[in-house]
Amino acid sequence: MTNIPNCPKCNSEYAYEDRSLFVCPECGHEWSSSESESVEEQNIVKDAHGNTLTDGDTITIIKDLKVKGSSSVLKQGTNIKNIRLVEGDHNIECKIAGFGAMNLKSEFVKKI
């Protein structure tokens, strides 16, 4: 018997295979096997303490950070609300009061 993944929408374990698609009888969601593989390979972003970050989290900066192209510094303890995760080296997009839009590395923040 093949290993049928749980539904990516409602996480139901009662999904079944219908030709080339998987079908969830509880929510009616249909997906292909390539979609289920891409869901499992999502980028997981962790903060400096190993906590998993998600879109909309509130974070705190754990050390003073120099702002490139400016003489300003982001101070340790600055709280940032409603972050957005993106691909790349600087994997957090956010807006900081007094600075505007910024990209930060997750290794310099902690989740509140």
C-alpha positions as CSV (number, residue, x, y, z in Angstrom):
1,M,0.0,0.0,0.0
2,T,1.3,3.5,-0.9
3,N,2.0,6.1,1.8
4,I,-0.8,8.7,1.3
5,P,0.0,12.0,2.9
6,N,-2.4,13.9,5.2
7,C,-4.4,16.7,3.6
8,P,-2.3,19.9,3.5
9,K,-5.4,22.0,4.0
10,C,-7.1,20.4,7.1
11,N,-4.5,17.7,8.0
12,S,-7.1,14.9,7.7
13,E,-5.6,11.4,7.7
14,Y,-8.5,10.0,5.6
15,A,-7.2,11.3,2.2
16,Y,-7.3,8.8,-0.7
17,E,-5.7,8.6,-4.1
18,D,-7.9,9.1,-7.2
19,R,-5.9,8.6,-10.4
20,S,-3.1,11.2,-10.3
21,L,-4.6,13.3,-7.5
22,F,-5.1,12.9,-3.7
23,V,-8.5,13.8,-2.4
24,C,-9.6,14.7,1.1
25,P,-13.2,13.5,1.9
26,E,-13.5,15.9,4.9
27,C,-12.8,19.3,3.2
28,G,-12.9,18.3,-0.5
29,H,-9.4,19.6,-1.2
30,E,-7.6,17.9,-4.2
31,W,-3.9,18.1,-4.7
32,S,-1.2,16.3,-6.8
33,S,1.7,14.4,-5.4
34,S,4.1,17.1,-6.5
35,E,2.2,19.6,-4.4
36,S,2.4,17.4,-1.3
37,E,6.2,17.1,-1.8
38,S,6.5,20.9,-2.0
39,V,4.5,21.4,1.1
40,E,6.9,19.2,3.0
41,E,10.0,21.1,1.7
42,Q,8.8,24.6,2.9
43,N,11.5,26.9,4.2
44,I,11.5,26.8,8.0
45,V,12.9,30.0,9.6
46,K,14.2,29.8,13.2
47,D,15.2,32.7,15.5
48,A,18.5,32.8,17.5
49,H,17.1,30.5,20.2
50,G,15.7,27.9,17.8
51,N,12.0,28.9,17.9
52,T,10.2,28.6,14.6
53,L,9.0,31.9,13.2
54,T,5.8,32.4,11.1
55,D,4.3,35.3,9.3
56,G,2.7,37.8,11.6
57,D,4.9,37.1,14.7
58,T,6.3,39.7,17.0
59,I,10.1,39.6,17.5
60,T,12.8,41.5,19.5
61,I,16.3,42.4,18.3
62,I,18.9,40.7,20.5
63,K,21.9,42.9,19.7
64,D,22.6,46.4,18.3
65,L,22.5,46.3,14.5
66,K,24.1,48.9,12.2
67,V,21.9,50.0,9.4
68,K,23.7,49.7,6.1
69,G,23.9,53.1,4.3
70,S,23.0,55.1,7.4
71,S,24.6,56.2,10.6
72,S,21.6,54.9,12.5
73,V,21.6,51.8,14.8
74,L,18.8,49.5,15.6
75,K,19.0,49.1,19.4
76,Q,18.9,45.8,21.3
77,G,15.4,45.2,22.6
78,T,13.5,46.9,19.8
79,N,10.2,45.1,19.3
80,I,9.0,44.5,15.7
81,K,5.4,43.5,15.0
82,N,3.8,41.6,12.1
83,I,6.9,40.2,10.3
84,R,6.8,38.5,7.0
85,L,9.1,35.6,6.0
86,V,10.9,35.7,2.6
87,E,13.5,33.6,0.8
88,G,17.2,34.6,1.0
89,D,19.9,35.5,3.4
90,H,17.9,38.3,5.0
91,N,14.8,36.2,5.6
92,I,12.6,38.6,7.6
93,E,10.8,41.6,6.1
94,C,9.3,44.1,8.5
95,K,8.6,47.8,9.1
96,I,10.3,49.4,12.0
97,A,9.0,52.6,13.5
98,G,11.4,55.4,12.8
99,F,13.3,53.4,10.2
100,G,10.7,52.1,7.7
101,A,10.9,48.9,5.7
102,M,13.8,46.6,6.6
103,N,15.1,43.1,5.9
104,L,16.7,41.3,8.8
105,K,18.5,38.0,9.4
106,S,16.7,35.6,11.7
107,E,19.9,34.9,13.7
108,F,19.7,38.4,15.3
109,V,16.1,38.2,16.6
110,K,14.1,36.3,19.1
111,K,10.4,35.5,19.1
112,I,8.3,37.1,21.8
